[in-house]
Amino acid sequence: PLTGGEGNWTMELWYRWTSSTLISTMSRLTVPGNLCEVLSIFREADLVHNWMPFVTGGDTNWSTELPTALVTSLNAKIPILPRSICTLIHRGFIDTLDTNGGISIVEWTPSPEEVVEGAFCGIPMPQPRARSTAVQVQLATTMVRQDETAQNRCVVIMAGDNDFKVHRRLIPDIVLRKFLAANSKVLASKICACLEDMEGRGYRERIQADAQGFYRLVRQRAGRHSTA
């Protein structure tokens, strides 16, 4: 694996090509923060520019019925790709505390057939940016759980398949490896920076406001799990 660590975070990353244009990755990141704080990095998806490399903007709509679902768009310009990309994602949060000791996050790009009158599962879909290449996420998963070996730290395990729409012959492995190593370091350090300055980055206010009751539900379930 590719490994790295600096300051208050550590990361391991594995990757492999699974088709001519599809790459699969899995990473394990340890960061400071409690469960609600680390989950806010993914729940407050409109703040993704704080930590995701190369993202230039995007929009997010949250479900009005379920505090555990949202749809978001990611607009990005990645150096090894010839054009800007836009990815539309549905993201859901699943309580797996009893089975895996944490909260699972699943995300994918809904197919055109699943989008009805501009909405997926009743959530309006953000409009993709013009003159950009649409990149689909077939399935990505993230597990966030408290680190059992250290207080006020969490482990984040991310896995996903992404179609770059560029043949692997055009991206030499040495270039891809260097890109993934640099990208992972930036991502990890920026997530850590957000967790160390939650007020300045806008996450603390969102957690405290808890407009849809998501963080209250997480605290209740985590509290019951820890005493079980």
C-alpha positions in Angstrom: 0.0 0.0 0.0 0.9 3.7 -0.3 1.4 5.0 3.3 1.6 8.4 4.8 1.3 10.4 8.0 1.9 13.8 9.3 0.9 15.6 12.5 -2.4 14.2 13.7 -3.3 11.8 10.9 -2.1 8.5 9.3 -3.2 6.9 6.0 -2.8 3.7 4.0 -4.1 3.4 0.4 -4.5 0.5 -2.0 -5.5 0.8 -5.7 -5.9 -1.3 -8.8 -7.3 -1.1 -12.3 -10.4 -3.2 -12.7 -11.0 -2.4 -16.3 -9.5 -0.3 -19.1 -10.9 2.9 -17.5 -12.1 1.9 -14.0 -9.9 2.1 -11.0 -10.7 0.7 -7.5 -9.3 2.3 -4.4 -9.4 1.6 -0.6 -7.9 3.7 2.1 -7.7 3.7 5.9 -7.4 7.0 7.6 -7.1 7.8 11.3 -8.0 11.3 12.3 -8.8 13.4 15.5 -12.4 13.9 16.5 -15.5 12.2 17.8 -18.1 10.3 15.7 -20.3 13.3 15.0 -17.4 15.6 14.1 -15.9 13.1 11.6 -19.3 12.3 10.1 -20.0 16.0 9.6 -17.2 16.0 7.0 -19.4 13.8 4.8 -22.8 15.0 6.0 -22.2 18.7 5.2 -21.4 17.9 1.6 -21.6 21.5 0.4 -18.5 22.2 2.4 -16.5 19.5 0.5 -14.2 22.2 -1.0 -12.6 22.5 2.4 -11.0 19.1 2.1 -11.4 17.3 -1.3 -8.5 18.1 -3.7 -9.3 19.7 -7.1 -13.0 20.3 -6.3 -14.0 23.7 -7.7 -17.6 23.8 -6.5 -20.9 21.9 -6.2 -24.4 21.9 -4.8 -26.1 19.7 -2.2 -29.8 19.0 -1.5 -30.8 17.1 1.7 -33.8 14.9 2.1 -36.7 16.6 3.9 -37.9 13.3 5.1 -34.8 11.3 6.1 -31.9 13.0 7.9 -29.7 10.2 6.6 -29.9 10.9 2.8 -28.7 13.6 0.5 -27.7 14.2 -3.2 -24.6 16.3 -4.1 -22.7 17.3 -7.2 -18.9 17.6 -7.3 -17.2 19.8 -9.9 -13.5 19.2 -10.2 -10.5 19.7 -12.4 -8.0 16.9 -12.0 -4.5 17.4 -13.5 -4.2 14.0 -15.1 -7.5 14.3 -16.9 -8.0 16.4 -20.1 -11.4 18.0 -19.1 -13.2 19.1 -15.9 -15.5 16.5 -14.4 -18.8 16.6 -12.7 -20.1 13.8 -10.5 -23.6 13.5 -9.2 -23.9 11.4 -6.0 -26.6 10.0 -3.8 -25.2 9.5 -0.3 -26.9 7.5 2.5 -25.9 7.0 6.1 -26.5 3.6 7.7 -26.4 2.6 11.3 -24.0 -0.4 11.5 -22.9 0.2 15.1 -24.1 -3.2 16.2 -22.4 -5.1 13.4 -19.3 -3.1 12.5 -19.0 -0.6 15.4 -19.6 2.5 13.3 -21.7 4.4 10.7 -21.5 3.2 7.1 -21.9 5.7 4.2 -22.9 4.4 0.8 -22.9 6.5 -2.3 -23.5 6.0 -6.0 -24.6 7.9 -9.1 -28.3 7.3 -9.9 -29.0 6.1 -13.4 -31.2 8.4 -15.7 -34.0 5.9 -15.2 -34.0 6.4 -11.5 -34.3 10.2 -11.7 -38.0 11.1 -11.9 -38.9 14.7 -12.7 -35.4 15.9 -11.8 -35.4 14.1 -8.4 -34.1 10.9 -6.9 -36.1 9.4 -4.0 -37.8 12.8 -3.7 -34.6 14.7 -3.5 -34.0 17.3 -6.2 -30.9 16.5 -8.3 -28.3 19.3 -8.6 -27.7 20.4 -12.2 -24.4 19.3 -13.7 -22.0 22.0 -14.9 -21.9 22.7 -18.6 -18.8 21.7 -20.6 -17.7 19.1 -18.2 -17.4 15.3 -18.4 -19.9 13.3 -16.4 -18.1 10.8 -14.2 -20.3 8.1 -12.5 -19.6 6.5 -9.1 -20.8 2.9 -9.4 -20.5 2.3 -5.7 -18.4 3.8 -3.0 -18.5 3.0 0.7 -17.1 4.7 3.8 -17.0 3.4 7.3 -16.6 5.8 10.2 -16.0 4.4 13.7 -14.4 5.5 16.9 -10.7 4.4 17.3 -10.7 1.8 20.1 -7.0 2.4 20.7 -7.1 6.2 21.3 -9.5 8.7 22.8 -11.3 11.2 20.7 -10.0 9.7 17.4 -11.8 7.9 14.6 -10.9 5.5 11.8 -12.3 6.2 8.3 -12.2 3.4 5.8 -13.1 4.5 2.2 -13.5 2.2 -0.8 -14.8 2.9 -4.3 -14.8 2.4 -8.0 -14.5 5.4 -10.3 -14.6 5.5 -14.1 -12.1 8.1 -15.3 -13.3 7.9 -19.0 -9.7 7.8 -20.0 -7.9 4.5 -21.1 -5.3 3.2 -18.7 -2.7 3.2 -21.5 -2.8 7.0 -21.4 -2.0 7.1 -17.7 1.4 5.4 -16.9 1.4 3.6 -13.5 4.2 5.7 -12.2 2.2 8.8 -12.9 -0.9 7.3 -11.4 1.0 6.2 -8.3 2.5 9.6 -7.7 -0.8 11.3 -8.3 -2.7 9.0 -5.8 0.1 9.4 -3.2 0.1 13.2 -3.4 -3.7 13.3 -3.6 -4.2 11.1 -0.6 -1.8 13.2 1.4 -3.6 16.4 0.6 -7.0 14.9 1.3 -5.9 13.5 4.7 -4.2 16.7 5.8 -7.2 18.8 4.7 -9.7 16.5 6.5 -7.5 16.7 9.6 -7.3 20.6 9.3 -11.1 20.7 9.1 -11.5 18.6 12.3 -8.9 20.8 14.1 -10.8 24.0 13.1 -14.4 23.0 12.9 -15.7 26.4 13.9 -13.6 28.2 11.3 -14.5 25.8 8.5 -18.3 25.9 9.2 -18.8 22.4 10.6 -19.3 23.4 14.3 -22.3 25.6 13.5 -23.9 22.9 11.4 -23.5 20.3 14.2 -24.9 22.6 16.8 -27.9 23.7 14.7 -28.6 20.1 13.7 -31.4 21.2 11.5 -32.6 17.7 10.7 -31.7 15.9 13.9 -28.9 13.8 12.3 -26.3 14.4 15.0 -28.8 13.9 17.8 -29.6 10.4 16.4 -25.9 9.6 16.1 -25.2 10.6 19.7 -28.1 8.6 20.9 -27.2 5.4 19.0 -23.5 5.8 19.9 -24.4 6.2 23.6 -26.6 3.1 23.6 -23.9 1.1 21.8 -21.2 2.1 24.2 -23.3 0.9 27.2 -24.5 -2.3 25.6 
